[in-house]
Amino acid sequence: MTAHIVLASGSEIRAHLLRQAGIEFAQDIPRLDEDSIKAALLAEEAPPRDIADALAEAKARKISAKHPGSIVIGCDQVLDFKGRLLSKPKTPEEALYQLSEMRGHRHMLLSAAVICRDGEPLWRHVGQVRLLMRKASDEYLQGYVTRNWDSIRNAVGAYKLEEEGVRLFASIEGSYFNVLGLPLTELINYLGLQGVIDQ
């Protein structure tokens, strides 16, 4: 390995994916006011894809400043519902509203990753997954939120496909890694081509 890798994320799932892929890395959690960044970009009518990319870059840049010479991976995931950004629900009521609004419709999960070294972006990718939510009943959605609130409060769109949330969907098109918040195959390809990891 020619460079030290740092994951600029507190996500246990992203860390697990990298560990399972046999990649050695350190983890450093960026402290950012994400809501302010999102609000500024939304005021400029930036599309959800650009917001995911900008947040991933901001995280990578911030942590990169603390780790000179290291390869720093910043990540972010947003949900695009009819061109509108949906975020993590703040209350069970908001979670239920989001799920009720999306049922029977398609939406996209956008998982961005940006690699920085010494504060400069070297690589970026935004993975897409298209999902069609089935028409679940009001009773099921209410029960789902009640049973899973502690977990889904930390998930964009108020669901986790790796848990009971998979029952909400009629179809899913795209990489499962992108569902989990990391375009892993594209990231590994880049790291391998640059000689950062063995291939």
C-alpha positions in Angstrom: 0.0 0.0 0.0 1.5 3.3 -1.0 -0.9 5.7 0.9 -2.7 5.7 4.1 -6.5 5.6 3.6 -8.9 7.5 5.9 -12.7 7.2 5.8 -14.3 10.6 6.5 -17.5 9.1 7.9 -18.9 7.8 11.1 -21.1 5.3 9.2 -20.7 1.8 10.6 -22.1 0.3 7.4 -19.5 2.1 5.1 -16.7 1.0 7.5 -18.0 -2.6 7.4 -18.1 -2.6 3.6 -14.5 -1.5 3.4 -13.3 -4.0 6.0 -15.2 -6.8 4.3 -13.4 -5.8 1.0 -10.0 -6.3 2.8 -9.1 -2.6 2.8 -7.1 -1.2 5.6 -8.2 2.3 6.7 -8.6 4.7 9.6 -11.8 6.4 10.4 -12.2 10.1 11.3 -15.6 11.7 11.6 -16.0 15.2 10.0 -17.9 17.8 12.0 -19.9 19.8 9.5 -23.0 21.8 9.5 -24.6 19.7 6.8 -28.0 21.4 7.1 -26.4 24.8 6.3 -24.6 23.4 3.3 -27.9 21.8 2.0 -29.9 24.9 2.6 -27.4 27.0 0.6 -27.4 24.6 -2.3 -31.2 24.3 -2.2 -31.5 28.0 -2.3 -29.4 27.9 -5.5 -31.8 25.2 -6.8 -29.0 22.7 -7.0 -30.2 19.2 -8.0 -30.0 16.4 -5.4 -27.1 14.7 -7.2 -25.0 17.9 -6.9 -25.9 18.2 -3.2 -24.7 14.6 -2.5 -21.5 15.3 -4.3 -20.9 18.7 -2.5 -21.5 17.2 0.9 -19.1 14.2 0.2 -16.4 16.7 -1.0 -16.8 18.9 2.0 -16.3 15.9 4.4 -13.3 14.7 2.5 -11.7 18.1 2.3 -12.2 18.7 6.1 -10.6 15.5 7.1 -7.9 15.7 4.4 -6.6 18.8 6.1 -5.9 16.8 9.3 -4.1 13.9 7.5 -1.5 15.2 5.1 -0.6 12.8 2.3 -3.5 10.5 3.0 -6.2 9.3 0.7 -9.4 10.6 2.3 -12.8 9.2 1.3 -15.8 11.4 1.9 -19.3 10.1 1.4 -22.9 11.2 1.4 -26.3 9.8 0.4 -29.4 11.7 -0.6 -32.9 10.7 -1.8 -34.3 12.3 -4.9 -38.1 12.1 -5.0 -39.5 13.7 -8.1 -36.5 16.2 -8.1 -37.0 17.0 -4.4 -34.5 16.2 -1.7 -35.7 14.0 1.2 -33.5 13.9 4.3 -33.4 11.8 7.4 -36.7 12.1 9.3 -36.6 14.1 12.5 -39.7 12.5 14.1 -41.7 9.3 13.6 -44.5 11.5 12.2 -42.2 12.8 9.5 -41.0 9.3 8.7 -44.6 8.2 8.2 -45.3 11.2 6.1 -42.3 10.5 3.8 -43.2 6.8 3.4 -46.8 7.6 2.7 -45.9 10.1 0.1 -43.5 7.8 -1.7 -45.6 4.6 -1.8 -46.6 3.6 -5.2 -43.9 5.9 -6.7 -40.3 5.7 -7.9 -37.4 7.5 -6.3 -33.6 7.5 -6.5 -30.9 7.0 -3.9 -27.8 8.9 -4.8 -24.6 7.7 -3.1 -21.6 10.1 -3.6 -18.0 9.5 -2.8 -15.1 11.9 -3.2 -11.4 11.2 -2.7 -9.2 14.1 -1.5 -5.5 14.2 -0.9 -4.0 17.3 0.8 -7.3 19.1 0.5 -7.6 18.6 -3.3 -10.3 16.3 -4.9 -8.7 13.5 -7.0 -11.8 11.4 -7.9 -15.5 11.5 -7.5 -18.5 9.3 -8.3 -22.2 9.4 -7.7 -23.9 6.0 -7.8 -27.7 5.8 -8.5 -30.3 3.3 -7.5 -33.9 3.5 -8.7 -36.5 2.1 -6.4 -40.3 1.5 -6.8 -42.1 1.5 -3.5 -45.1 -0.8 -3.3 -48.5 0.5 -2.2 -48.3 -0.6 1.5 -51.4 0.0 3.7 -51.6 2.8 6.3 -51.6 0.2 9.0 -48.4 -1.5 7.8 -46.5 1.8 7.4 -47.6 2.9 10.9 -46.4 -0.4 12.3 -43.2 -0.3 10.3 -42.3 3.1 11.7 -43.2 2.1 15.3 -41.1 -1.1 15.1 -38.1 0.4 13.4 -37.9 4.0 14.5 -34.6 3.7 16.4 -33.0 2.4 13.2 -34.7 4.4 10.5 -34.3 7.8 12.2 -30.7 7.6 10.8 -31.7 6.7 7.2 -32.7 9.0 4.3 -36.2 8.2 3.3 -37.0 6.5 6.6 -36.1 3.0 5.6 -33.2 0.5 5.5 -33.2 -2.1 2.8 -30.9 -4.4 4.8 -33.6 -4.6 7.4 -37.4 -4.8 7.3 -37.5 -1.9 4.9 -36.9 -4.4 2.0 -40.6 -5.3 2.4 -41.6 -1.8 1.3 -40.4 -2.2 -2.3 -41.7 -3.7 -5.5 -38.5 -3.3 -7.5 -34.9 -2.1 -7.0 -32.5 -1.3 -9.9 -28.9 -0.7 -9.2 -26.0 -1.7 -7.0 -26.8 -2.8 -3.5 -23.6 -1.1 -2.3 -25.1 2.2 -3.5 -28.2 1.4 -1.4 -25.9 1.1 1.6 -24.3 4.5 0.9 -21.0 3.7 -0.9 -20.2 3.2 -4.6 -17.8 0.4 -3.6 -16.9 -1.3 -6.9 -16.1 2.1 -8.5 -14.1 3.1 -5.5 -12.1 -0.1 -5.4 -11.4 0.2 -9.2 -10.0 3.7 -8.7 -7.8 2.7 -5.6 -6.5 -0.3 -7.6 -5.7 1.6 -10.7 -3.8 4.2 -8.6 -1.8 1.5 -6.8 -3.3 2.5 -3.4 -4.5 -1.1 -2.9 -3.2 -4.4 -4.5 -5.0 -5.7 -7.6 
